[in-house]
Amino acid sequence: MSRNICAGRLRAFVILVVMVMMIGAVPQTLATSRIPLTLTFWGEGKDLPVYENLVAPFVKAHPDIDLKVVNIPSLGGTQSYVTKVLTMIAGGTPPDVLQIDAPDFVAMAGRNAFYNLDTFLTKEPEVKADIYPQLLSAFQADGHQYALPKDFTTVVVYYNEDMFRDAGLKMPNEYAREGQWTWDTLLKVAKALTKDVDGDGKVDQFGVAPETWGGFWNFWVWQAGGREFNDAITESTINSPQAREGLQFLSDLWNKYHVAPTPAQKTSMQAYQMFQNGKVGMVMYGRWMVATYRQVKSFRWDIAPLPAGKEKATPIFSSGWAIARNAKHPDKAWELLRYLCGAEGQRAIAELGVGVPVSKTIAESDMFIQPGMPPKHASVFMESLEFGRFLPFFEQYGKADSITNKELDRLWIGQSSAEEVTNAIKNQVDAILKR
């Protein structure tokens, strides 16, 4: 009897030890079975919490995935980010999901950096069904979808409502509704808003303050009916009469009509700051300025579409999400990408407020438009997609853009004519395109 008791106790002890060992082993087993994924983005390290918050719901819903968010610093552009990511892919240690700027897509796709998403999208067509179709084309190559857009913005006119009202002018949105928001109208209202407020003989309130960065002079060319390149992008067409007309009109706003600050006058206070301080009636930017201008309490402001020349046109700026070609777990990476471009991820984009969500449902909802908050006409960002265009990106675009902007500086400061400058640009850019 006592022997049986001892044997029973021994068996119980052994079972207990085995159970304890098994319980102790469970977390380790789960930990080692979690699938590692990496998501990379460019910018500053201070943005890391923003992206970690963006993916937090995904992490919570996917305990089988060990997601690491990595910032690759790239101040002043994305060139160093692209170089780093391409090195990682070539070295066999790619990020699984990576942020990609539309201007960089063509060059990276040409180096076979991305995983073809067509198979995923064929199985789940609903993923892109709610995305503005104009945005998908920027991330396609040879008829295939290699990335999906993350967010976007068009460029619009920000205007000082109080300044327009005090000058007895219609609002730009009223002109737009009447089909009268044109270059001629822009010039007319800019003249009416340009004033020597303190009577010292110097203009201290300008009508408009356009930017001349790459991407911001382009839409004046488009609106005049010109293009930077031919369709095959084998030749620069920036010296066409139409392109010259657009560039000359832009330059004339400060060099001839004096309704805009000169480049020299913008050195002490940038255009966006001049608007912020009530010293200019109109500026032209994307959605990124909304948060800054919502801090303005001294006047009311709103947005309107860009004025039209011979054509309506506005640039579209966008970044996207791609899966690296040699990602180790493409199916899991797709789950993350699908989340980022889906309703939950796009709601997070809306809350950030820097760009416009690519989801039509979210972008056109009160969550993003925020009735009662400026701008009243927030829908203009989305409506402008109807005549929006992407810049003509190609592998040598960065070199061509650098040459173009350097030469255009001579036009902006009134040193050379549009004809002289565009001829110089064509000669140099054509040489690049022939290499």
LINVENWO-V693228 format. One record per backbone hydrogen bond with DSSP energy under -0.5 kcal/mol. NH is the residue of the N-H (numbers start at 1). CO is the residue of the C=O. Records with the same first field share a line. If there is no record, write none. Layout:
BEGIN
NH->CO  CO
END
This chain:
BEGIN
5->1
6->2
7->3
8->4
9->5
10->6
11->7
12->8
13->9
14->10
15->11
16->12
17->13
18->14
19->15
20->16
21->17
22->18
23->19
24->20
25->21
26->22  23
27->23
28->24
29->25
30->26
31->27
32->28
33->29
34->30  31
35->64
36->34
37->66
39->68
40->97
41->70
43->72
47->44
48->45
50->47
51->47
52->48
53->49
54->50
55->51
56->52
59->55
60->56
61->57
62->58  59
65->62
66->35
67->65
68->37
70->39  68
72->41  70
73->71
74->43
77->74
82->78
83->79
84->80
85->81
86->82
87->83
88->84
89->85
90->86
91->87
92->89
93->88
96->38
97->38
98->322
99->40
100->320
102->318
104->101
105->101  102
106->102
108->104
109->105
110->106
111->107  108
112->109
113->108
115->323
117->145
121->117
122->118
123->119
124->120
127->124
128->125
129->125
130->126
131->128
132->358
135->132
136->132  133
137->133
138->135
139->136
140->137
141->144
144->141
146->139  144
147->139
148->321
150->319
151->319
152->356
153->317
155->315
156->285
157->304
158->156  283
159->157  302
160->281
161->159  300
162->300
164->160
165->161
166->162
167->163
168->165
169->164
174->171
175->171
176->172
177->173
178->174
179->176
180->175
181->175
182->180
183->308
186->182
187->183
188->184
189->185
190->186
191->187
192->188
193->189
194->190
195->205
197->195
199->196
204->195
205->195
206->279
207->259
208->259
209->282
216->213
217->213
220->217
221->217
222->218
223->219
224->220
225->222
226->221
230->235
233->230
237->228
238->228
240->237
244->240
245->241
246->242
247->243
248->244
249->245
250->246
251->247
252->248
253->249  250
254->251
255->251
256->252
257->252
258->252
259->253
260->253
266->262
267->264
269->265
274->270
275->271
276->272
277->273
278->275
279->274
280->274
281->206
282->207
283->158
285->156
289->286
290->287
293->289
294->290
295->292
296->293
302->159
304->157
308->181
309->311
310->223
311->223
314->387
316->389
317->153  315
319->151
320->100
321->148
322->98
323->146
324->96
325->113
327->324
330->327
333->329
334->330
335->331
336->332
337->333
338->334
339->335
340->336
341->337
342->338  339
345->339
346->342
347->343
348->344
349->345
350->346
351->347
352->348
353->349
356->152
358->150
360->130  358
363->359
364->360
365->362
368->362  365
369->365
370->366
373->370
378->375
380->377
381->378
383->379
384->380
385->382
386->383
387->384
388->385
389->314
393->391
397->394
400->396
401->397
402->398
403->399
404->400
405->401
406->402
407->403
408->404
409->405
410->407
411->407  408
412->408
413->409
414->411
415->410
416->410
421->417
422->418
423->419
424->420
425->421
426->422
427->423
428->424
429->425
430->426
431->427
432->428
433->429
434->430
435->432
END
